[in-house]
Amino acid sequence: MKKNSYIIIAFVILIFGIWALPKIIGNFSKDKLVKFEKVPAFEFTNQDGITINNKNFENKVFIVEFFFTTCPTICPKMNANMVKIQNEFYGNPEFGIASFSIDPNHDTPEVLKAYAAEKGATLKNWHFMTGDKDEIYSFSNDGFKLYVGENADVEGGFEHSGLFALIDKNGFIRSRKVKNGEIENPIKFYDGLNSKEIQWIKEDIALLLNE
């Protein structure tokens, strides 16, 4: 075969590879992340006194967390890590964060606004929300199966996890699979205190933004 023929064949393979690459990546991203239940309907008030609901996050990839501003233990680290995630996707209108206070009697919009400024939460689509306590607790306990509750015997007076939920553009909870020996299982939620899992969620946000 002549040299020119080899060049033509190589060129065709190259063009086909470039054409096929987005489809390969698209299939990879869809297969990589597991889909769970849809986020229940919600409607709460954010730090600016604006009513926020599911529609504010339509066609956006976003993270959900449950916290409270006077938390003396895990919340400061959770939100320090959330700021790192914010900075990774800053300026992307298709990314957002939803932080729900589990101490809404104390965490008024004014308190949440001051807290957001103190923590460096400047992303336009980062909403710190407050509202009826029973509704917030039901949203967490029933909607996500993430336990929150009052407990006078624990530091800060409230119990909650340090987990982050990743939500896709269609409102479904998503997560990656992690191998444990020969078995691969979805984690469902990401540990907001674990630097390795913070990196995982960054990678998975990027995948969902391209879906």
Backbone bond lengths (Angstrom), bond angles and torsions (degrees), N, CA, C in turn:
res aa  C-N    CA-C-N  psi(-1)  N-CA   C-N-CA  omega(-1)  CA-C   N-CA-C  phi
1 M - - - 1.466 - - 1.523 109.46 -
2 K 1.340 117.22 139.60 1.457 120.99 -176.58 1.536 110.09 -74.10
3 K 1.328 113.13 157.91 1.463 119.91 -178.48 1.520 111.31 -58.85
4 N 1.354 117.43 -40.94 1.466 121.07 -179.02 1.524 111.79 -60.99
5 S 1.344 116.44 -33.96 1.465 120.47 179.98 1.525 110.64 -65.92
6 Y 1.335 115.32 -41.02 1.470 119.70 177.34 1.535 110.68 -60.77
7 I 1.327 115.51 -40.79 1.464 120.18 -178.99 1.526 110.37 -63.84
8 I 1.332 116.42 -42.18 1.470 120.83 179.93 1.523 110.56 -63.92
9 I 1.342 116.76 -44.60 1.470 120.95 179.31 1.519 110.97 -61.04
10 A 1.336 116.12 -44.70 1.466 120.28 179.66 1.522 111.38 -62.29
11 F 1.350 114.87 -37.71 1.460 119.99 179.78 1.530 110.71 -65.51
12 V 1.324 116.47 -42.61 1.467 121.58 179.47 1.522 110.65 -62.92
13 I 1.342 116.74 -43.89 1.468 121.15 178.84 1.526 110.82 -61.65
14 L 1.341 115.12 -41.07 1.465 120.36 -179.98 1.522 110.92 -62.98
15 I 1.340 116.60 -46.78 1.462 120.92 -179.01 1.524 110.70 -63.33
16 F 1.334 115.94 -43.09 1.467 119.99 179.69 1.524 110.17 -62.57
17 G 1.337 116.86 -40.26 1.465 120.81 179.72 1.508 111.70 -62.80
18 I 1.325 117.13 -43.20 1.462 121.62 178.90 1.527 110.32 -64.18
19 W 1.367 116.31 -40.95 1.459 120.42 -179.98 1.533 111.41 -66.63
20 A 1.309 116.53 -36.99 1.462 121.00 -174.87 1.517 113.10 -83.25
21 L 1.335 117.94 -21.43 1.460 121.36 -173.10 1.520 113.62 -57.04
22 P 1.360 120.02 -46.47 1.470 118.13 178.93 1.516 113.26 -59.46
23 K 1.349 116.67 -36.43 1.461 119.17 178.90 1.513 110.92 -67.74
24 I 1.316 116.71 -39.24 1.464 120.79 178.62 1.525 110.14 -63.42
25 I 1.344 116.36 -45.45 1.462 120.94 -179.99 1.520 110.08 -64.76
26 G 1.354 116.27 -41.55 1.457 120.08 179.61 1.509 111.91 -60.61
27 N 1.319 117.27 -44.34 1.460 120.19 179.28 1.518 111.01 -66.25
28 F 1.318 116.06 -37.79 1.462 120.60 -179.92 1.523 110.34 -62.12
29 S 1.350 116.58 -45.55 1.462 119.56 -176.88 1.516 111.38 -66.39
30 K 1.323 117.62 -37.94 1.459 120.52 -178.93 1.521 111.54 -70.00
31 D 1.333 116.07 -35.72 1.455 119.67 -179.01 1.521 111.76 -79.31
32 K 1.318 116.90 -26.25 1.457 121.02 -172.59 1.528 112.30 -71.33
33 L 1.323 117.13 -37.71 1.458 120.85 -173.47 1.518 111.42 -105.06
34 V 1.327 115.39 130.52 1.459 122.10 -178.46 1.527 109.40 -81.02
35 K 1.335 116.52 143.73 1.464 121.91 178.40 1.526 109.56 -103.59
36 F 1.340 115.52 129.59 1.454 121.82 176.62 1.535 109.56 -111.44
37 E 1.325 116.83 -157.44 1.455 120.74 -176.68 1.527 111.74 -69.11
38 K 1.329 113.46 162.50 1.456 120.38 178.89 1.527 110.04 -80.50
39 V 1.321 115.96 146.81 1.464 121.22 177.21 1.526 108.81 -65.10
40 P 1.345 118.37 129.53 1.473 120.60 179.65 1.527 111.36 -63.62
41 A 1.317 114.97 161.15 1.461 120.06 176.68 1.530 109.65 -63.43
42 F 1.315 116.14 139.83 1.465 120.75 177.04 1.518 109.58 -144.20
43 E 1.317 115.59 160.09 1.462 122.22 175.94 1.515 108.74 -156.54
44 F 1.333 115.33 110.38 1.456 120.68 -178.01 1.529 109.08 -136.75
45 T 1.334 116.17 178.45 1.469 122.03 -176.89 1.520 109.75 -107.65
46 N 1.342 116.40 132.87 1.466 119.22 -177.79 1.529 112.05 -92.64
47 Q 1.321 115.20 -175.01 1.469 121.92 -174.61 1.527 113.06 -65.47
48 D 1.321 117.63 -15.55 1.464 121.43 177.91 1.526 112.14 -100.11
49 G 1.343 115.89 7.57 1.456 119.69 -179.69 1.519 113.48 77.67
50 I 1.329 117.14 15.70 1.467 122.46 -178.76 1.522 109.62 -97.95
51 T 1.324 116.63 139.10 1.458 121.44 176.73 1.529 109.43 -73.94
52 I 1.322 115.30 126.69 1.466 122.25 -177.89 1.525 109.03 -120.01
53 N 1.322 116.69 135.16 1.462 120.60 176.26 1.528 109.84 -140.24
54 N 1.313 116.33 -170.70 1.466 121.17 -176.11 1.529 112.22 -56.96
55 K 1.323 116.45 -33.25 1.466 119.52 -176.38 1.523 112.07 -63.02
56 N 1.340 116.66 -28.64 1.470 119.37 178.16 1.522 112.20 -66.46
57 F 1.338 116.65 -17.29 1.461 120.67 -179.32 1.532 112.62 -111.54
58 E 1.324 116.78 9.68 1.471 119.65 177.62 1.519 109.97 -61.06
59 N 1.332 115.64 136.86 1.478 122.59 179.59 1.524 112.18 61.54
60 K 1.325 115.95 26.21 1.463 120.78 175.32 1.526 109.62 -125.61
61 V 1.318 115.34 145.51 1.458 121.78 168.05 1.527 105.54 -87.87
62 F 1.336 117.13 130.10 1.468 116.99 -178.93 1.528 111.46 -146.56
63 I 1.331 114.10 163.80 1.460 122.52 179.57 1.525 108.52 -111.96
64 V 1.333 115.68 140.67 1.459 121.95 175.43 1.528 109.09 -113.23
65 E 1.327 116.06 135.42 1.465 121.84 172.76 1.530 109.24 -138.41
66 F 1.334 115.45 157.93 1.465 122.30 174.74 1.531 107.37 -121.23
67 F 1.330 116.60 130.47 1.468 121.71 -170.90 1.529 108.38 -155.15
68 F 1.339 117.14 -178.63 1.463 121.28 166.61 1.519 108.51 -151.79
69 T 1.316 116.16 149.17 1.468 120.48 -167.66 1.521 113.87 -68.14
70 T 1.340 117.79 -27.30 1.471 120.06 -178.55 1.531 112.02 -93.75
71 C 1.295 117.53 9.42 1.466 122.24 -179.46 1.530 110.24 -59.00
72 P 1.332 117.42 121.93 1.462 120.29 -177.28 1.527 113.99 -93.29
73 T 1.320 117.09 0.42 1.474 119.54 -172.00 1.525 112.08 -116.10
74 I 1.340 117.95 -90.08 1.474 119.89 -169.13 1.527 114.93 -89.36
75 C 1.325 118.28 -23.64 1.473 119.53 -174.25 1.529 114.24 -59.81
76 P 1.338 119.66 -42.74 1.465 118.12 178.83 1.531 113.01 -57.78
77 K 1.329 117.43 -40.44 1.462 119.62 178.59 1.528 111.11 -71.12
78 M 1.333 116.44 -39.59 1.463 119.95 176.62 1.520 110.57 -55.59
79 N 1.318 116.33 -48.43 1.464 118.82 -175.33 1.521 113.05 -78.49
80 A 1.320 117.85 -22.89 1.467 119.64 170.33 1.529 109.44 -65.02
81 N 1.332 116.04 -40.91 1.466 119.72 177.17 1.525 111.11 -70.28
82 M 1.338 116.40 -34.31 1.462 119.13 178.07 1.525 110.52 -65.48
83 V 1.318 117.18 -35.68 1.469 120.40 176.48 1.527 110.53 -63.42
84 K 1.333 116.98 -37.22 1.472 120.01 176.51 1.530 110.51 -62.10
85 I 1.322 116.17 -40.07 1.465 120.14 177.66 1.533 109.63 -67.38
86 Q 1.336 116.15 -43.77 1.468 120.55 175.90 1.519 110.97 -51.99
87 N 1.326 115.96 -48.09 1.462 120.70 -175.83 1.529 112.29 -66.11
88 E 1.330 116.23 -30.34 1.466 120.81 179.46 1.531 111.40 -65.39
89 F 1.339 116.23 -34.06 1.469 120.16 -174.70 1.532 112.15 -118.68
90 Y 1.318 114.78 21.37 1.463 120.05 -176.80 1.528 110.84 -59.58
91 G 1.327 115.70 134.70 1.462 120.29 178.84 1.509 114.43 89.22
92 N 1.338 117.38 -7.99 1.460 120.49 177.75 1.530 108.59 -85.28
93 P 1.338 118.58 112.89 1.468 120.71 -176.31 1.522 113.68 -69.01
94 E 1.339 116.83 -10.22 1.460 120.49 -179.41 1.533 112.46 -95.42
95 F 1.327 116.71 10.71 1.463 120.95 179.38 1.527 109.98 -122.42
96 G 1.346 115.70 141.99 1.451 119.93 178.34 1.525 112.19 -152.07
97 I 1.327 115.98 171.58 1.467 122.86 179.15 1.524 108.05 -136.36
98 A 1.335 115.97 137.63 1.469 121.94 177.93 1.522 108.57 -122.59
99 S 1.325 116.78 111.87 1.464 122.68 -179.72 1.528 108.76 -111.17
100 F 1.330 116.12 118.13 1.456 121.35 -175.82 1.528 110.10 -106.36
101 S 1.331 116.76 123.68 1.460 120.65 178.90 1.525 110.49 -77.61
102 I 1.340 115.84 133.67 1.463 120.58 176.09 1.539 110.87 -96.12
103 D 1.342 115.54 6.79 1.467 121.12 174.47 1.530 108.10 -127.00
104 P 1.341 116.47 61.28 1.471 119.49 -172.72 1.520 114.16 -66.38
105 N 1.332 118.50 -21.28 1.465 119.88 178.26 1.526 111.23 -65.30
106 H 1.315 115.84 -34.26 1.467 120.56 176.72 1.523 111.83 -90.77
107 D 1.330 115.35 -40.60 1.468 120.43 -172.83 1.527 111.36 -85.11
108 T 1.318 114.62 78.16 1.463 122.09 175.23 1.531 108.97 -74.69
109 P 1.329 118.00 168.60 1.470 119.00 175.93 1.525 112.82 -54.52
110 E 1.331 116.93 -38.09 1.470 120.12 -179.72 1.528 111.14 -65.20
111 V 1.324 116.13 -42.29 1.466 120.29 178.27 1.530 110.31 -65.06
112 L 1.318 116.34 -42.79 1.467 120.68 -179.68 1.533 111.11 -64.65
113 K 1.319 116.89 -37.63 1.473 120.24 179.89 1.529 110.71 -64.58
114 A 1.324 116.02 -42.85 1.465 120.20 178.19 1.531 110.44 -65.28
115 Y 1.320 116.26 -40.66 1.467 121.47 179.18 1.525 110.47 -62.93
116 A 1.323 117.27 -45.05 1.469 121.57 179.69 1.528 110.85 -59.51
117 A 1.342 115.93 -43.55 1.466 119.98 179.56 1.528 110.91 -64.80
118 E 1.323 116.03 -41.08 1.472 120.75 -179.93 1.528 111.81 -63.33
119 K 1.329 117.02 -38.10 1.467 121.27 -176.25 1.526 112.89 -86.02
120 G 1.322 118.43 -7.20 1.464 120.21 -179.81 1.512 113.23 82.64
121 A 1.328 116.02 26.23 1.469 120.79 179.47 1.526 108.38 -86.58
122 T 1.304 116.39 90.81 1.462 121.22 -174.14 1.522 113.15 -110.22
123 L 1.323 117.47 -2.11 1.464 121.09 179.12 1.526 109.72 -62.09
124 K 1.335 116.60 131.35 1.465 121.16 -178.32 1.520 111.57 -57.80
125 N 1.318 116.94 -38.28 1.469 121.48 -176.71 1.527 113.11 -94.31
126 W 1.333 117.71 22.93 1.464 120.60 173.39 1.517 107.82 -100.03
127 H 1.323 116.49 107.89 1.459 122.25 -177.14 1.531 110.42 -106.99
128 F 1.333 115.68 121.63 1.459 122.33 173.14 1.526 106.10 -95.71
129 M 1.341 116.44 120.48 1.463 118.39 -168.41 1.523 114.31 -119.35
130 T 1.325 113.42 146.99 1.452 123.00 177.81 1.524 108.42 -135.01
131 G 1.338 115.89 166.80 1.460 119.17 -178.50 1.512 110.41 168.47
132 D 1.315 116.02 -154.83 1.454 121.00 179.30 1.528 110.20 -66.39
133 K 1.338 115.71 128.18 1.471 120.13 -174.97 1.523 112.39 -60.68
134 D 1.319 116.91 -44.80 1.465 119.85 -178.44 1.531 111.22 -61.79
135 E 1.326 115.81 -38.41 1.470 119.79 179.64 1.529 110.99 -67.49
136 I 1.323 116.80 -40.82 1.467 120.15 179.01 1.524 110.44 -65.86
137 Y 1.330 116.25 -43.03 1.465 119.68 -179.82 1.519 111.33 -64.82
138 S 1.325 116.97 -40.47 1.464 120.13 177.05 1.526 110.56 -65.48
139 F 1.318 116.20 -39.33 1.469 121.22 179.26 1.523 110.48 -59.64
140 S 1.328 116.96 -41.48 1.466 121.03 -179.98 1.526 111.59 -78.12
141 N 1.337 116.63 -53.32 1.466 121.10 -173.29 1.523 112.99 -68.94
142 D 1.316 116.46 -41.59 1.464 120.32 -177.26 1.531 112.14 -94.08
143 G 1.339 115.57 -41.83 1.458 119.41 -176.35 1.518 114.38 -71.62
144 F 1.336 116.36 -39.94 1.462 121.16 -177.48 1.521 113.14 -111.05
145 K 1.339 116.60 -13.45 1.466 121.95 -172.51 1.533 110.36 60.73
146 L 1.335 115.55 33.68 1.461 122.56 173.90 1.520 106.81 -107.98
147 Y 1.333 116.94 114.70 1.458 120.50 -172.94 1.518 112.27 -70.50
148 V 1.340 115.14 131.30 1.467 122.44 167.36 1.525 107.22 -133.66
149 G 1.323 116.67 148.90 1.456 119.44 179.56 1.512 111.13 -175.42
150 E 1.310 115.65 163.83 1.462 121.50 175.84 1.523 109.13 -86.77
151 N 1.328 115.44 141.69 1.463 120.74 177.84 1.521 108.09 -155.39
152 A 1.310 115.28 106.28 1.469 120.55 -176.97 1.521 112.74 -65.55
153 D 1.336 117.29 -15.81 1.467 120.74 -176.84 1.526 113.58 -88.02
154 V 1.342 117.28 -6.75 1.470 119.12 179.45 1.519 109.69 -106.23
155 E 1.319 115.68 155.75 1.454 121.03 -178.39 1.522 110.01 -63.09
156 G 1.312 116.62 126.25 1.457 121.20 -178.46 1.510 113.69 95.10
157 G 1.351 117.22 -21.16 1.453 121.25 175.33 1.514 116.59 87.16
158 F 1.339 117.17 1.62 1.464 120.62 -179.40 1.526 109.59 -137.83
159 E 1.331 114.67 149.39 1.462 121.11 175.34 1.529 109.70 -112.69
160 H 1.326 115.69 136.81 1.466 120.70 174.40 1.519 108.23 -164.48
161 S 1.311 115.44 164.39 1.465 119.64 179.80 1.526 110.02 -88.41
162 G 1.314 114.99 168.70 1.459 120.25 174.22 1.515 111.46 -102.17
163 L 1.321 116.71 27.11 1.462 120.91 -174.03 1.526 112.04 -91.47
164 F 1.342 114.79 145.97 1.460 122.70 174.41 1.529 109.01 -108.25
165 A 1.333 116.12 137.47 1.467 121.22 174.32 1.524 108.41 -103.61
166 L 1.327 116.36 133.18 1.461 122.26 179.19 1.525 108.52 -101.78
167 I 1.331 116.22 127.86 1.458 122.39 -174.87 1.526 109.94 -118.85
168 D 1.342 116.45 135.23 1.460 119.13 -178.86 1.530 111.59 -86.56
169 K 1.334 116.14 -178.91 1.465 121.30 -174.53 1.521 113.05 -65.62
170 N 1.319 116.88 -18.21 1.462 121.22 179.75 1.532 112.74 -100.21
171 G 1.338 116.52 6.64 1.456 120.55 174.47 1.514 115.46 88.10
172 F 1.353 118.04 14.83 1.461 120.96 179.87 1.532 110.79 -99.35
173 I 1.328 116.11 142.82 1.458 121.55 173.47 1.523 107.96 -69.08
174 R 1.323 116.56 133.22 1.464 121.25 -179.48 1.528 109.82 -130.23
175 S 1.339 116.55 152.94 1.465 119.94 173.27 1.516 110.28 -159.18
176 R 1.301 115.54 166.03 1.460 121.44 178.88 1.522 110.96 -89.51
177 K 1.329 115.46 166.64 1.457 121.78 172.38 1.525 108.42 -97.10
178 V 1.314 115.86 144.06 1.460 121.88 179.51 1.520 108.86 -126.90
179 K 1.314 115.74 134.10 1.463 119.96 -179.29 1.516 111.89 -79.94
180 N 1.325 114.99 136.17 1.463 122.53 172.23 1.524 105.75 -127.01
181 G 1.328 115.02 92.98 1.460 119.51 -171.60 1.506 109.34 71.98
182 E 1.333 117.18 -123.43 1.453 121.68 179.07 1.526 112.05 -92.59
183 I 1.324 116.87 -6.82 1.459 121.01 -176.36 1.532 110.10 -98.82
184 E 1.331 115.38 136.19 1.461 121.20 179.04 1.530 108.48 -117.12
185 N 1.330 116.17 119.25 1.463 120.92 -177.93 1.526 110.59 -128.85
186 P 1.336 116.96 148.81 1.466 119.78 175.66 1.521 110.81 -72.54
187 I 1.316 116.69 144.45 1.462 120.37 179.60 1.539 111.67 -87.18
188 K 1.294 117.93 -20.05 1.477 128.63 -176.64 1.527 112.44 67.19
189 F 1.344 117.91 -53.74 1.463 120.64 178.97 1.530 109.96 -121.00
190 Y 1.341 115.17 160.98 1.459 121.93 -178.16 1.530 108.88 -110.74
191 D 1.311 116.13 137.36 1.458 121.47 -179.31 1.531 109.20 -74.56
192 G 1.329 115.84 111.40 1.456 121.00 -177.73 1.509 114.60 -71.45
193 L 1.343 116.88 -1.93 1.467 121.77 179.45 1.526 112.09 -107.23
194 N 1.322 116.45 -4.53 1.465 122.27 -172.29 1.528 110.33 -107.17
195 S 1.325 116.78 118.59 1.465 120.56 -175.31 1.526 112.32 -61.69
196 K 1.336 117.12 -34.91 1.468 120.00 178.81 1.524 110.34 -65.12
197 E 1.327 116.66 -41.70 1.461 119.51 -178.68 1.530 111.95 -75.60
198 I 1.311 117.45 -24.91 1.468 120.52 172.21 1.528 109.04 -65.06
199 Q 1.322 117.24 -39.41 1.461 120.58 175.76 1.522 110.44 -65.66
200 W 1.336 116.68 -40.55 1.466 120.17 177.42 1.525 110.89 -58.23
201 I 1.320 116.47 -46.89 1.465 118.74 -175.48 1.532 110.80 -67.26
202 K 1.324 117.21 -33.46 1.470 119.94 174.84 1.528 110.27 -61.25
203 E 1.319 115.72 -46.60 1.471 120.39 179.64 1.527 111.21 -62.06
204 D 1.326 116.52 -38.93 1.458 120.57 -176.06 1.530 111.67 -77.49
205 I 1.317 117.23 -30.20 1.468 120.05 172.00 1.518 109.41 -61.44
206 A 1.320 116.92 -44.93 1.470 121.16 179.31 1.524 110.92 -59.39
207 L 1.323 117.25 -40.42 1.465 120.48 177.38 1.527 111.17 -62.42
208 L 1.332 116.55 -46.25 1.458 120.47 -176.67 1.531 111.55 -68.52
209 L 1.319 117.33 -33.20 1.462 119.99 177.30 1.520 112.27 -62.93
210 N 1.343 116.36 -24.67 1.457 121.39 -179.63 1.519 113.59 -95.16
211 E 1.334 116.96 0.09 1.468 119.50 177.74 1.533 110.15 -75.99
